[in-house]
Amino acid sequence: MIDLAFKNIKRQRARTFLTVLGIVIGIAAIVALGSIAAGINDMVQSSLELVAGKIIVVEGDGSGGISAMMTSLGGKLNDEDIAAVEAVSGVEEVIGIVFYLENFEDLFSAPEQVIGINPEKVGYFKGEKIGMHDGRELEEGDTEVAIIGKTLAETYNLEPGDYYEVEDTDFEIVGIIESSGTSDIDMSAIIPIESLQDALDIDTYQMLYVIPTDIVNTEIVAEDIGDEVDEISTITGTEITKQASDMVAAISLFTIGIGAVAAFVGGLGVMNTMIMAVIERRREIGVMKAIGATNNKVLKQFLIESAMISMIGGGIGCGLGMAGAVGISLYAKGMITAIVTWPLVAFALVFALSLGLVGGLYPAWKAARLDPVDALRYE
């Protein structure tokens, strides 16, 4: 039956090709977009580890959520704000941070993120577990030096001893941070905060990292800071996690929706192809039933053919989807890292098979129900 099915799908090569193409597009979309969604989720989860147990303080009402932390580059938080936050009960330490973005061109181009922070507090931003790939860490007393992310170093072929320029000021690179898997760090240059403020000609901060005395009371401390210090807002790790989870869920739903629609169109193509096959092969079906083929065998024959078409499309679609995901990752230059998992590939193949079986079920049922006498009379 498999050999016969393979011969039958080769009869109308153009029609079979177009049907397979529809399946390929749908499955490739599912794999590529699903891989990107998984990569974004992994990147977000890695970034969330850095803010766990911390309170982020930004200027304004905080209505921008996560984006406010990265787009409030004109922030006017100052030393008086730091002192006011430090005076709140339950606050152990307050760290001022300056952000500066370069080369922000489009959604698929990772911006170079310049961070100004006290050299002794760098671990709060990049994480204590992330070490150095080459060179050394920032040290107390450093001026006009920088450590940069591995992706940034590879993008511009930089190494310790070279210089990184910010607003016409050269900063000597003293170290390269090992890959963290997040663009927040891998595309960053970290500079002593006073040196970056001098280069940007500012004396303010875009963000404050607040370390509570007891992380159990993080939410309470954040609320107290918002009540006692004017014109600032706080964002806790819990709030960021919720916003990030909602964002990732929306992206996943969007990608699945696109893939499902494309695959559904492919399934309709399978149904159309098999219906045409039943119409064209009515006489052949009559011969099969006349020489002993049962309704069940005719049904199986057509289901096997539709399943073969969808599985060929599914296999090719998975390959193209993985290649597309890798291509997007390379084009994004580290901003998005696609993660292709075997469960995703397995789901795509099972989905392709399901499309073939569902799309071929009605035509197969029609073929099995044909009366052999009427079928043999068909011209």
Secondary structure as UniProt FT lines:
FT   HELIX           2..9
FT   TURN            10..12
FT   HELIX           13..51
FT   TURN            52..53
FT   STRAND          55..59
FT   TURN            63..65
FT   HELIX           66..71
FT   TURN            73..74
FT   HELIX           79..86
FT   TURN            89..90
FT   STRAND          91..102
FT   TURN            107..108
FT   STRAND          112..117
FT   HELIX           119..121
FT   HELIX           122..126
FT   TURN            128..129
FT   STRAND          132..135
FT   TURN            140..141
FT   STRAND          145..149
FT   HELIX           150..155
FT   TURN            156..157
FT   TURN            160..161
FT   STRAND          163..166
FT   TURN            167..168
FT   STRAND          169..177
FT   HELIX           183..186
FT   STRAND          188..192
FT   HELIX           193..200
FT   STRAND          207..212
FT   HELIX           215..217
FT   HELIX           218..228
FT   TURN            230..231
FT   STRAND          232..236
FT   HELIX           237..280
FT   HELIX           282..290
FT   TURN            291..292
FT   HELIX           295..332
FT   TURN            333..334
FT   HELIX           342..369
FT   HELIX           372..377
//
